[in-house]
Amino acid sequence: VAKGARVISIAPGRVVSVKDVSGFGRMIILQHGDYYSVYAKMNNVIVSVGNRVEKNTVLGSVDSTENKLHFELWKDKVRLDANKWIEE
């Protein structure tokens, strides 16, 4: 991932958390029904808790000090293989 690249939502949902987490920097959690997507190592977050987003909504950008995005996908309390959900 290029430094400063835009981070977009994988599906429609609602922003349930935006916070700083040690080791992960800025983190956003979106709820998509029973699913949750987690985006971390971000900066320039442009969404707030309670916002509704559509698929491909820009959430912010990748941290300019790193060149990677941390992404997780959960269903209820089970972590899923996020690679199956990421479009090339």
Gaussian input, Z-matrix of N, CA and C with variables (Angstrom, degrees):
# hf/3-21g

backbone

0 1
 N
 C     1     B1
 C     2     B2     1     A1
 N     3     B3     2     A2     1     D1
 C     4     B4     3     A3     2     D2
 C     5     B5     4     A4     3     D3
 N     6     B6     5     A5     4     D4
 C     7     B7     6     A6     5     D5
 C     8     B8     7     A7     6     D6
 N     9     B9     8     A8     7     D7
 C    10    B10     9     A9     8     D8
 C    11    B11    10    A10     9     D9
 N    12    B12    11    A11    10    D10
 C    13    B13    12    A12    11    D11
 C    14    B14    13    A13    12    D12
 N    15    B15    14    A14    13    D13
 C    16    B16    15    A15    14    D14
 C    17    B17    16    A16    15    D15
 N    18    B18    17    A17    16    D16
 C    19    B19    18    A18    17    D17
 C    20    B20    19    A19    18    D18
 N    21    B21    20    A20    19    D19
 C    22    B22    21    A21    20    D20
 C    23    B23    22    A22    21    D21
 N    24    B24    23    A23    22    D22
 C    25    B25    24    A24    23    D23
 C    26    B26    25    A25    24    D24
 N    27    B27    26    A26    25    D25
 C    28    B28    27    A27    26    D26
 C    29    B29    28    A28    27    D27
 N    30    B30    29    A29    28    D28
 C    31    B31    30    A30    29    D29
 C    32    B32    31    A31    30    D30
 N    33    B33    32    A32    31    D31
 C    34    B34    33    A33    32    D32
 C    35    B35    34    A34    33    D33
 N    36    B36    35    A35    34    D34
 C    37    B37    36    A36    35    D35
 C    38    B38    37    A37    36    D36
 N    39    B39    38    A38    37    D37
 C    40    B40    39    A39    38    D38
 C    41    B41    40    A40    39    D39
 N    42    B42    41    A41    40    D40
 C    43    B43    42    A42    41    D41
 C    44    B44    43    A43    42    D42
 N    45    B45    44    A44    43    D43
 C    46    B46    45    A45    44    D44
 C    47    B47    46    A46    45    D45
 N    48    B48    47    A47    46    D46
 C    49    B49    48    A48    47    D47
 C    50    B50    49    A49    48    D48
 N    51    B51    50    A50    49    D49
 C    52    B52    51    A51    50    D50
 C    53    B53    52    A52    51    D51
 N    54    B54    53    A53    52    D52
 C    55    B55    54    A54    53    D53
 C    56    B56    55    A55    54    D54
 N    57    B57    56    A56    55    D55
 C    58    B58    57    A57    56    D56
 C    59    B59    58    A58    57    D57
 N    60    B60    59    A59    58    D58
 C    61    B61    60    A60    59    D59
 C    62    B62    61    A61    60    D60
 N    63    B63    62    A62    61    D61
 C    64    B64    63    A63    62    D62
 C    65    B65    64    A64    63    D63
 N    66    B66    65    A65    64    D64
 C    67    B67    66    A66    65    D65
 C    68    B68    67    A67    66    D66
 N    69    B69    68    A68    67    D67
 C    70    B70    69    A69    68    D68
 C    71    B71    70    A70    69    D69
 N    72    B72    71    A71    70    D70
 C    73    B73    72    A72    71    D71
 C    74    B74    73    A73    72    D72
 N    75    B75    74    A74    73    D73
 C    76    B76    75    A75    74    D74
 C    77    B77    76    A76    75    D75
 N    78    B78    77    A77    76    D76
 C    79    B79    78    A78    77    D77
 C    80    B80    79    A79    78    D78
 N    81    B81    80    A80    79    D79
 C    82    B82    81    A81    80    D80
 C    83    B83    82    A82    81    D81
 N    84    B84    83    A83    82    D82
 C    85    B85    84    A84    83    D83
 C    86    B86    85    A85    84    D84
 N    87    B87    86    A86    85    D85
 C    88    B88    87    A87    86    D86
 C    89    B89    88    A88    87    D87
 N    90    B90    89    A89    88    D88
 C    91    B91    90    A90    89    D89
 C    92    B92    91    A91    90    D90
 N    93    B93    92    A92    91    D91
 C    94    B94    93    A93    92    D92
 C    95    B95    94    A94    93    D93
 N    96    B96    95    A95    94    D94
 C    97    B97    96    A96    95    D95
 C    98    B98    97    A97    96    D96
 N    99    B99    98    A98    97    D97
 C   100   B100    99    A99    98    D98
 C   101   B101   100   A100    99    D99
 N   102   B102   101   A101   100   D100
 C   103   B103   102   A102   101   D101
 C   104   B104   103   A103   102   D102
 N   105   B105   104   A104   103   D103
 C   106   B106   105   A105   104   D104
 C   107   B107   106   A106   105   D105
 N   108   B108   107   A107   106   D106
 C   109   B109   108   A108   107   D107
 C   110   B110   109   A109   108   D108
 N   111   B111   110   A110   109   D109
 C   112   B112   111   A111   110   D110
 C   113   B113   112   A112   111   D111
 N   114   B114   113   A113   112   D112
 C   115   B115   114   A114   113   D113
 C   116   B116   115   A115   114   D114
 N   117   B117   116   A116   115   D115
 C   118   B118   117   A117   116   D116
 C   119   B119   118   A118   117   D117
 N   120   B120   119   A119   118   D118
 C   121   B121   120   A120   119   D119
 C   122   B122   121   A121   120   D120
 N   123   B123   122   A122   121   D121
 C   124   B124   123   A123   122   D122
 C   125   B125   124   A124   123   D123
 N   126   B126   125   A125   124   D124
 C   127   B127   126   A126   125   D125
 C   128   B128   127   A127   126   D126
 N   129   B129   128   A128   127   D127
 C   130   B130   129   A129   128   D128
 C   131   B131   130   A130   129   D129
 N   132   B132   131   A131   130   D130
 C   133   B133   132   A132   131   D131
 C   134   B134   133   A133   132   D132
 N   135   B135   134   A134   133   D133
 C   136   B136   135   A135   134   D134
 C   137   B137   136   A136   135   D135
 N   138   B138   137   A137   136   D136
 C   139   B139   138   A138   137   D137
 C   140   B140   139   A139   138   D138
 N   141   B141   140   A140   139   D139
 C   142   B142   141   A141   140   D140
 C   143   B143   142   A142   141   D141
 N   144   B144   143   A143   142   D142
 C   145   B145   144   A144   143   D143
 C   146   B146   145   A145   144   D144
 N   147   B147   146   A146   145   D145
 C   148   B148   147   A147   146   D146
 C   149   B149   148   A148   147   D147
 N   150   B150   149   A149   148   D148
 C   151   B151   150   A150   149   D149
 C   152   B152   151   A151   150   D150
 N   153   B153   152   A152   151   D151
 C   154   B154   153   A153   152   D152
 C   155   B155   154   A154   153   D153
 N   156   B156   155   A155   154   D154
 C   157   B157   156   A156   155   D155
 C   158   B158   157   A157   156   D156
 N   159   B159   158   A158   157   D157
 C   160   B160   159   A159   158   D158
 C   161   B161   160   A160   159   D159
 N   162   B162   161   A161   160   D160
 C   163   B163   162   A162   161   D161
 C   164   B164   163   A163   162   D162
 N   165   B165   164   A164   163   D163
 C   166   B166   165   A165   164   D164
 C   167   B167   166   A166   165   D165
 N   168   B168   167   A167   166   D166
 C   169   B169   168   A168   167   D167
 C   170   B170   169   A169   168   D168
 N   171   B171   170   A170   169   D169
 C   172   B172   171   A171   170   D170
 C   173   B173   172   A172   171   D171
 N   174   B174   173   A173   172   D172
 C   175   B175   174   A174   173   D173
 C   176   B176   175   A175   174   D174
 N   177   B177   176   A176   175   D175
 C   178   B178   177   A177   176   D176
 C   179   B179   178   A178   177   D177
 N   180   B180   179   A179   178   D178
 C   181   B181   180   A180   179   D179
 C   182   B182   181   A181   180   D180
 N   183   B183   182   A182   181   D181
 C   184   B184   183   A183   182   D182
 C   185   B185   184   A184   183   D183
 N   186   B186   185   A185   184   D184
 C   187   B187   186   A186   185   D185
 C   188   B188   187   A187   186   D186
 N   189   B189   188   A188   187   D187
 C   190   B190   189   A189   188   D188
 C   191   B191   190   A190   189   D189
 N   192   B192   191   A191   190   D190
 C   193   B193   192   A192   191   D191
 C   194   B194   193   A193   192   D192
 N   195   B195   194   A194   193   D193
 C   196   B196   195   A195   194   D194
 C   197   B197   196   A196   195   D195
 N   198   B198   197   A197   196   D196
 C   199   B199   198   A198   197   D197
 C   200   B200   199   A199   198   D198
 N   201   B201   200   A200   199   D199
 C   202   B202   201   A201   200   D200
 C   203   B203   202   A202   201   D201
 N   204   B204   203   A203   202   D202
 C   205   B205   204   A204   203   D203
 C   206   B206   205   A205   204   D204
 N   207   B207   206   A206   205   D205
 C   208   B208   207   A207   206   D206
 C   209   B209   208   A208   207   D207
 N   210   B210   209   A209   208   D208
 C   211   B211   210   A210   209   D209
 C   212   B212   211   A211   210   D210
 N   213   B213   212   A212   211   D211
 C   214   B214   213   A213   212   D212
 C   215   B215   214   A214   213   D213
 N   216   B216   215   A215   214   D214
 C   217   B217   216   A216   215   D215
 C   218   B218   217   A217   216   D216
 N   219   B219   218   A218   217   D217
 C   220   B220   219   A219   218   D218
 C   221   B221   220   A220   219   D219
 N   222   B222   221   A221   220   D220
 C   223   B223   222   A222   221   D221
 C   224   B224   223   A223   222   D222
 N   225   B225   224   A224   223   D223
 C   226   B226   225   A225   224   D224
 C   227   B227   226   A226   225   D225
 N   228   B228   227   A227   226   D226
 C   229   B229   228   A228   227   D227
 C   230   B230   229   A229   228   D228
 N   231   B231   230   A230   229   D229
 C   232   B232   231   A231   230   D230
 C   233   B233   232   A232   231   D231
 N   234   B234   233   A233   232   D232
 C   235   B235   234   A234   233   D233
 C   236   B236   235   A235   234   D234
 N   237   B237   236   A236   235   D235
 C   238   B238   237   A237   236   D236
 C   239   B239   238   A238   237   D237
 N   240   B240   239   A239   238   D238
 C   241   B241   240   A240   239   D239
 C   242   B242   241   A241   240   D240
 N   243   B243   242   A242   241   D241
 C   244   B244   243   A243   242   D242
 C   245   B245   244   A244   243   D243
 N   246   B246   245   A245   244   D244
 C   247   B247   246   A246   245   D245
 C   248   B248   247   A247   246   D246
 N   249   B249   248   A248   247   D247
 C   250   B250   249   A249   248   D248
 C   251   B251   250   A250   249   D249
 N   252   B252   251   A251   250   D250
 C   253   B253   252   A252   251   D251
 C   254   B254   253   A253   252   D252
 N   255   B255   254   A254   253   D253
 C   256   B256   255   A255   254   D254
 C   257   B257   256   A256   255   D255
 N   258   B258   257   A257   256   D256
 C   259   B259   258   A258   257   D257
 C   260   B260   259   A259   258   D258
 N   261   B261   260   A260   259   D259
 C   262   B262   261   A261   260   D260
 C   263   B263   262   A262   261   D261

   B1=1.4589
   B2=1.5229
   B3=1.2958
   B4=1.4605
   B5=1.5279
   B6=1.3257
   B7=1.4606
   B8=1.5210
   B9=1.3185
   B10=1.4545
   B11=1.5161
   B12=1.3428
   B13=1.4698
   B14=1.5245
   B15=1.3260
   B16=1.4628
   B17=1.5253
   B18=1.3198
   B19=1.4648
   B20=1.5204
   B21=1.3448
   B22=1.4607
   B23=1.5278
   B24=1.3129
   B25=1.4579
   B26=1.5248
   B27=1.3384
   B28=1.4667
   B29=1.5258
   B30=1.3420
   B31=1.4691
   B32=1.5263
   B33=1.3363
   B34=1.4646
   B35=1.5267
   B36=1.3193
   B37=1.4593
   B38=1.5100
   B39=1.3311
   B40=1.4633
   B41=1.5163
   B42=1.3265
   B43=1.4648
   B44=1.5281
   B45=1.3468
   B46=1.4625
   B47=1.5242
   B48=1.3461
   B49=1.4621
   B50=1.5234
   B51=1.3231
   B52=1.4637
   B53=1.5217
   B54=1.3427
   B55=1.4645
   B56=1.5178
   B57=1.3231
   B58=1.4579
   B59=1.5183
   B60=1.3339
   B61=1.4597
   B62=1.5235
   B63=1.3165
   B64=1.4586
   B65=1.5284
   B66=1.3157
   B67=1.4563
   B68=1.5157
   B69=1.3313
   B70=1.4604
   B71=1.5242
   B72=1.3146
   B73=1.4589
   B74=1.5196
   B75=1.3322
   B76=1.4701
   B77=1.5186
   B78=1.3289
   B79=1.4646
   B80=1.5180
   B81=1.3359
   B82=1.4629
   B83=1.5211
   B84=1.3282
   B85=1.4633
   B86=1.5232
   B87=1.3383
   B88=1.4620
   B89=1.5206
   B90=1.3239
   B91=1.4597
   B92=1.5166
   B93=1.3325
   B94=1.4621
   B95=1.5301
   B96=1.3155
   B97=1.4684
   B98=1.5212
   B99=1.3511
   B100=1.4675
   B101=1.5267
   B102=1.3205
   B103=1.4650
   B104=1.5249
   B105=1.3349
   B106=1.4631
   B107=1.5202
   B108=1.3247
   B109=1.4631
   B110=1.5234
   B111=1.3321
   B112=1.4635
   B113=1.5208
   B114=1.3238
   B115=1.4650
   B116=1.5237
   B117=1.3296
   B118=1.4643
   B119=1.5228
   B120=1.3318
   B121=1.4693
   B122=1.5278
   B123=1.3228
   B124=1.4603
   B125=1.5220
   B126=1.3207
   B127=1.4583
   B128=1.5205
   B129=1.2991
   B130=1.4672
   B131=1.5247
   B132=1.3257
   B133=1.4647
   B134=1.5261
   B135=1.3395
   B136=1.4666
   B137=1.5269
   B138=1.3323
   B139=1.4636
   B140=1.5204
   B141=1.3195
   B142=1.4624
   B143=1.5187
   B144=1.3238
   B145=1.4609
   B146=1.5261
   B147=1.3283
   B148=1.4581
   B149=1.5182
   B150=1.3464
   B151=1.4686
   B152=1.5185
   B153=1.3190
   B154=1.4622
   B155=1.5195
   B156=1.3337
   B157=1.4617
   B158=1.5220
   B159=1.3028
   B160=1.4626
   B161=1.5237
   B162=1.3123
   B163=1.4578
   B164=1.5263
   B165=1.3168
   B166=1.4667
   B167=1.5273
   B168=1.3360
   B169=1.4622
   B170=1.5248
   B171=1.3242
   B172=1.4646
   B173=1.5280
   B174=1.3421
   B175=1.4615
   B176=1.5233
   B177=1.3194
   B178=1.4589
   B179=1.5147
   B180=1.3293
   B181=1.4591
   B182=1.5245
   B183=1.3330
   B184=1.4600
   B185=1.5218
   B186=1.3180
   B187=1.4641
   B188=1.5245
   B189=1.3096
   B190=1.4661
   B191=1.5258
   B192=1.3379
   B193=1.4647
   B194=1.5250
   B195=1.3219
   B196=1.4611
   B197=1.5211
   B198=1.3143
   B199=1.4627
   B200=1.5208
   B201=1.3350
   B202=1.4553
   B203=1.5173
   B204=1.3097
   B205=1.4565
   B206=1.5186
   B207=1.3089
   B208=1.4667
   B209=1.5225
   B210=1.3431
   B211=1.4605
   B212=1.5207
   B213=1.3189
   B214=1.4645
   B215=1.5162
   B216=1.3345
   B217=1.4554
   B218=1.5216
   B219=1.3224
   B220=1.4599
   B221=1.5172
   B222=1.3316
   B223=1.4647
   B224=1.5149
   B225=1.3172
   B226=1.4617
   B227=1.5297
   B228=1.3217
   B229=1.4702
   B230=1.5248
   B231=1.3376
   B232=1.4632
   B233=1.5275
   B234=1.3327
   B235=1.4646
   B236=1.5238
   B237=1.3274
   B238=1.4596
   B239=1.5258
   B240=1.3224
   B241=1.4628
   B242=1.5285
   B243=1.3095
   B244=1.4668
   B245=1.5226
   B246=1.3217
   B247=1.4700
   B248=1.5220
   B249=1.3130
   B250=1.4619
   B251=1.5308
   B252=1.3245
   B253=1.4598
   B254=1.5208
   B255=1.3126
   B256=1.4609
   B257=1.5205
   B258=1.3302
   B259=1.4616
   B260=1.5135
   B261=1.2964
   B262=1.4761
   B263=1.5077
   A1=108.11
   A2=116.63
   A3=121.16
   A4=110.82
   A5=115.95
   A6=120.11
   A7=109.04
   A8=116.11
   A9=120.66
   A10=114.69
   A11=118.00
   A12=121.01
   A13=110.36
   A14=116.03
   A15=120.84
   A16=109.96
   A17=115.86
   A18=122.86
   A19=106.50
   A20=116.31
   A21=120.42
   A22=111.18
   A23=115.70
   A24=122.51
   A25=110.47
   A26=116.06
   A27=119.55
   A28=112.46
   A29=116.85
   A30=120.65
   A31=108.98
   A32=116.95
   A33=118.87
   A34=110.15
   A35=116.38
   A36=119.28
   A37=111.87
   A38=114.47
   A39=122.03
   A40=108.81
   A41=116.64
   A42=122.03
   A43=108.02
   A44=116.30
   A45=119.82
   A46=112.60
   A47=117.24
   A48=119.29
   A49=110.14
   A50=115.15
   A51=123.32
   A52=104.81
   A53=116.82
   A54=118.51
   A55=110.88
   A56=115.15
   A57=122.17
   A58=108.16
   A59=116.17
   A60=121.64
   A61=107.99
   A62=116.63
   A63=121.23
   A64=110.68
   A65=116.44
   A66=121.95
   A67=114.37
   A68=116.85
   A69=121.18
   A70=112.68
   A71=117.81
   A72=120.73
   A73=111.32
   A74=115.69
   A75=120.59
   A76=109.11
   A77=115.78
   A78=121.86
   A79=109.76
   A80=114.86
   A81=122.26
   A82=107.64
   A83=116.57
   A84=121.19
   A85=107.61
   A86=115.08
   A87=121.80
   A88=109.11
   A89=116.40
   A90=121.48
   A91=108.39
   A92=114.76
   A93=122.67
   A94=106.25
   A95=118.30
   A96=120.52
   A97=109.72
   A98=117.21
   A99=121.98
   A100=112.54
   A101=117.47
   A102=122.50
   A103=110.75
   A104=114.94
   A105=121.73
   A106=108.20
   A107=117.12
   A108=120.90
   A109=107.57
   A110=114.66
   A111=122.12
   A112=108.20
   A113=116.19
   A114=122.96
   A115=106.73
   A116=118.08
   A117=120.40
   A118=110.34
   A119=115.05
   A120=124.15
   A121=108.77
   A122=114.15
   A123=121.74
   A124=111.28
   A125=114.87
   A126=121.52
   A127=107.48
   A128=116.91
   A129=121.45
   A130=112.08
   A131=116.88
   A132=121.25
   A133=108.26
   A134=116.36
   A135=119.71
   A136=112.81
   A137=117.03
   A138=121.16
   A139=108.69
   A140=115.52
   A141=121.72
   A142=109.50
   A143=115.63
   A144=120.86
   A145=109.06
   A146=115.09
   A147=121.18
   A148=113.82
   A149=117.16
   A150=119.64
   A151=110.52
   A152=116.02
   A153=121.44
   A154=107.09
   A155=115.98
   A156=120.74
   A157=109.24
   A158=115.34
   A159=122.34
   A160=108.50
   A161=117.30
   A162=120.74
   A163=107.79
   A164=116.36
   A165=124.70
   A166=114.41
   A167=118.24
   A168=120.39
   A169=108.76
   A170=116.91
   A171=120.60
   A172=108.36
   A173=115.27
   A174=122.02
   A175=111.83
   A176=115.96
   A177=122.23
   A178=108.37
   A179=116.10
   A180=119.69
   A181=110.83
   A182=114.57
   A183=121.78
   A184=108.67
   A185=116.28
   A186=122.15
   A187=110.06
   A188=116.31
   A189=120.76
   A190=113.04
   A191=118.12
   A192=119.92
   A193=112.17
   A194=117.07
   A195=121.65
   A196=108.65
   A197=115.79
   A198=118.38
   A199=110.59
   A200=115.45
   A201=118.26
   A202=110.75
   A203=113.63
   A204=122.36
   A205=107.01
   A206=117.21
   A207=120.80
   A208=106.62
   A209=116.85
   A210=121.76
   A211=109.59
   A212=116.25
   A213=121.99
   A214=108.66
   A215=115.15
   A216=121.45
   A217=107.81
   A218=116.02
   A219=122.36
   A220=109.86
   A221=116.16
   A222=121.74
   A223=105.43
   A224=115.31
   A225=121.34
   A226=107.71
   A227=119.44
   A228=121.32
   A229=112.38
   A230=116.61
   A231=121.66
   A232=109.20
   A233=115.83
   A234=120.42
   A235=109.08
   A236=116.52
   A237=122.99
   A238=110.93
   A239=115.80
   A240=121.53
   A241=107.93
   A242=116.04
   A243=121.25
   A244=112.62
   A245=117.78
   A246=120.42
   A247=112.18
   A248=117.69
   A249=121.13
   A250=111.90
   A251=117.21
   A252=121.82
   A253=113.02
   A254=117.16
   A255=120.73
   A256=109.58
   A257=115.41
   A258=120.60
   A259=109.08
   A260=115.70
   A261=120.77
   A262=110.00
   D1=132.84
   D2=179.62
   D3=-72.53
   D4=143.09
   D5=176.11
   D6=-57.41
   D7=132.76
   D8=178.87
   D9=80.76
   D10=2.32
   D11=179.97
   D12=-61.29
   D13=148.54
   D14=178.07
   D15=-69.45
   D16=142.73
   D17=175.27
   D18=-108.98
   D19=127.35
   D20=-177.15
   D21=-121.22
   D22=154.28
   D23=178.45
   D24=-69.78
   D25=139.65
   D26=179.11
   D27=-81.03
   D28=-16.11
   D29=-177.04
   D30=-162.54
   D31=163.29
   D32=174.73
   D33=-60.96
   D34=146.76
   D35=178.86
   D36=-179.45
   D37=-164.10
   D38=-177.81
   D39=-130.50
   D40=138.22
   D41=178.03
   D42=-75.18
   D43=118.84
   D44=-179.64
   D45=-108.03
   D46=-14.25
   D47=178.93
   D48=-157.85
   D49=138.22
   D50=169.70
   D51=-138.48
   D52=114.86
   D53=-177.22
   D54=-157.31
   D55=167.17
   D56=173.66
   D57=-92.48
   D58=131.03
   D59=-179.63
   D60=-126.71
   D61=127.13
   D62=-179.29
   D63=-54.06
   D64=128.34
   D65=-179.81
   D66=86.73
   D67=-15.02
   D68=-178.86
   D69=-121.74
   D70=-7.57
   D71=-178.81
   D72=65.39
   D73=-143.72
   D74=179.17
   D75=-71.24
   D76=133.12
   D77=-178.21
   D78=-130.71
   D79=138.35
   D80=175.33
   D81=-119.94
   D82=136.73
   D83=172.89
   D84=-120.47
   D85=126.88
   D86=176.47
   D87=-109.96
   D88=141.65
   D89=174.35
   D90=-104.21
   D91=131.09
   D92=177.71
   D93=-125.29
   D94=77.22
   D95=-175.04
   D96=65.61
   D97=-119.25
   D98=178.69
   D99=-84.08
   D100=-2.47
   D101=-177.65
   D102=-105.07
   D103=152.64
   D104=175.49
   D105=-132.50
   D106=135.39
   D107=172.64
   D108=-113.26
   D109=139.74
   D110=-176.30
   D111=-121.28
   D112=128.66
   D113=-179.73
   D114=-124.58
   D115=123.02
   D116=-178.09
   D117=-136.85
   D118=171.62
   D119=-173.87
   D120=67.30
   D121=47.91
   D122=-176.79
   D123=-115.06
   D124=164.36
   D125=165.38
   D126=-143.15
   D127=178.00
   D128=-178.60
   D129=49.69
   D130=45.19
   D131=177.21
   D132=-65.38
   D133=129.78
   D134=-175.73
   D135=-117.51
   D136=14.71
   D137=175.19
   D138=-119.16
   D139=161.91
   D140=-179.64
   D141=-130.18
   D142=158.67
   D143=176.96
   D144=-54.15
   D145=133.51
   D146=179.95
   D147=97.59
   D148=-19.84
   D149=178.38
   D150=-63.35
   D151=141.87
   D152=171.12
   D153=-96.54
   D154=139.40
   D155=-179.37
   D156=-127.21
   D157=154.97
   D158=174.43
   D159=-102.82
   D160=169.24
   D161=173.51
   D162=-58.10
   D163=137.51
   D164=179.28
   D165=73.16
   D166=12.28
   D167=173.31
   D168=-67.70
   D169=133.37
   D170=176.94
   D171=-72.24
   D172=125.85
   D173=-179.33
   D174=-98.11
   D175=-26.35
   D176=-176.38
   D177=162.33
   D178=-149.61
   D179=-179.90
   D180=-138.17
   D181=162.11
   D182=178.29
   D183=-67.43
   D184=142.22
   D185=179.72
   D186=-51.88
   D187=129.21
   D188=-176.24
   D189=-71.07
   D190=-11.99
   D191=178.63
   D192=-92.32
   D193=-7.96
   D194=179.34
   D195=-131.27
   D196=169.63
   D197=178.04
   D198=-123.22
   D199=35.61
   D200=177.91
   D201=-143.64
   D202=151.99
   D203=175.57
   D204=-111.74
   D205=135.82
   D206=173.53
   D207=-93.98
   D208=124.48
   D209=-177.58
   D210=-132.06
   D211=134.59
   D212=175.71
   D213=-134.77
   D214=155.11
   D215=175.13
   D216=-133.22
   D217=132.57
   D218=-177.58
   D219=-128.21
   D220=146.08
   D221=167.07
   D222=-119.49
   D223=117.94
   D224=-171.41
   D225=54.37
   D226=-115.35
   D227=-179.76
   D228=-111.98
   D229=20.22
   D230=-178.72
   D231=-110.11
   D232=123.16
   D233=178.13
   D234=-76.86
   D235=131.62
   D236=-178.12
   D237=-102.88
   D238=167.05
   D239=175.00
   D240=-76.86
   D241=101.18
   D242=-175.60
   D243=-65.15
   D244=-25.18
   D245=-178.82
   D246=-59.39
   D247=-28.28
   D248=-179.83
   D249=-71.92
   D250=-14.20
   D251=-175.56
   D252=-106.72
   D253=-9.05
   D254=-175.87
   D255=-90.41
   D256=127.97
   D257=177.47
   D258=-86.40
   D259=140.07
   D260=178.22
   D261=-72.54

